[in-house]
């Protein structure tokens, strides 16, 4: 998870890398991961305004992002998969993001528009 304070963040801080750790709850295969974001607007003299693009929240036009994993990753209950997620502005198109995911010895790069 990554958290930003938009009143203080710099452009450079919008490019980030975070650790990923997934504890598996049942045997199977991982074919994709889903990403979403939550927003909290709160200040000293206001009631907080929040919304989520999560799959269990009221739908918004933002939706979720599906990161397909190919080949799939076989998993067993109680396995812990670790890796990293890197997110950065696309230098060729500043309104898009480049997301790189490394997990279970797999690497994938995605363009998010």
C-alpha positions in Angstrom: 0.0 0.0 0.0 1.2 3.5 -0.7 -0.2 6.7 0.9 0.2 10.3 -0.3 -0.5 13.6 1.3 -1.3 15.7 -1.7 -0.7 18.9 0.2 3.0 18.0 0.6 4.0 15.5 -2.1 6.6 16.2 -4.8 6.4 15.0 -8.3 9.4 12.7 -7.7 7.6 11.0 -4.8 4.8 9.9 -7.2 7.2 7.4 -8.6 7.5 4.7 -6.0 8.4 1.1 -5.3 6.8 -1.0 -2.5 7.1 -4.5 -1.2 4.3 -7.0 -2.0 3.4 -9.9 0.3 0.5 -12.2 -0.3 -0.6 -15.0 2.0 -2.5 -17.7 0.1 -5.8 -18.8 1.6 -6.4 -21.9 -0.6 -4.7 -24.1 -3.1 -5.0 -23.0 -6.7 -3.4 -20.8 -9.3 -2.9 -17.0 -9.5 -3.7 -15.7 -12.9 -4.1 -12.0 -12.1 -3.9 -9.4 -9.3 -6.4 -6.5 -9.0 -5.4 -3.0 -8.0 -7.6 -0.2 -6.7 -7.3 3.0 -4.7 -9.1 4.8 -1.8 -9.2 8.5 -1.4 -9.6 10.4 1.8 -10.0 14.2 1.8 -9.7 15.5 5.3 -8.6 18.7 6.8 -8.6 20.5 10.2 -11.9 22.3 9.5 -13.9 19.8 7.4 -15.7 16.6 7.5 -13.8 13.9 5.7 -14.9 13.0 2.2 -13.9 9.5 1.1 -14.4 7.1 -1.8 -13.0 3.8 -2.8 -12.6 2.1 -6.2 -12.3 -1.3 -4.4 -14.4 -4.2 -5.6 -16.6 -4.2 -2.5 -17.4 -0.5 -2.7 -20.1 1.4 -4.6 -19.0 1.4 -8.3 -17.3 4.6 -9.7 -16.1 5.4 -13.2 -12.5 4.7 -12.0 -13.1 0.9 -11.8 -10.2 -1.5 -10.8 -7.1 -2.5 -12.8 -6.4 -6.2 -13.5 -2.8 -7.2 -13.8 -2.7 -10.5 -15.7 0.0 -13.0 -14.7 1.3 -15.3 -17.4 2.2 -18.0 -16.9 0.0 -18.5 -13.9 1.5 -19.1 -10.5 0.6 -22.4 -8.7 0.1 -21.9 -5.0 -0.8 -23.8 -1.9 -2.7 -22.7 1.2 -0.5 -20.7 3.6 2.2 -20.0 1.0 3.5 -16.5 1.2 4.5 -14.9 -2.1 6.7 -11.8 -1.9 7.9 -9.3 -4.5 7.8 -5.7 -5.5 5.5 -3.3 -7.2 7.0 -0.2 -8.9 4.7 2.6 -10.2 6.0 5.5 -12.2 4.8 8.1 -14.7 5.2 7.1 -18.3 7.9 9.4 -19.7 6.3 9.1 -23.2 2.8 9.9 -22.1 2.5 11.7 -18.7 -1.2 10.9 -18.3 -0.4 7.2 -18.1 1.5 5.0 -15.6 4.0 2.2 -16.0 3.5 -0.5 -13.3 6.1 -3.2 -12.9 5.3 -6.3 -10.8 7.8 -8.9 -9.6 6.3 -11.8 -7.7 7.2 -15.4 -7.3 10.1 -15.0 -9.8 7.8 -13.6 -12.4 8.2 -10.1 -13.9 5.6 -8.1 -15.8 5.3 -4.6 -17.0 2.0 -2.8 -17.6 0.9 0.5 -19.1 -2.1 2.0 -17.2 -4.1 4.5 -19.2 
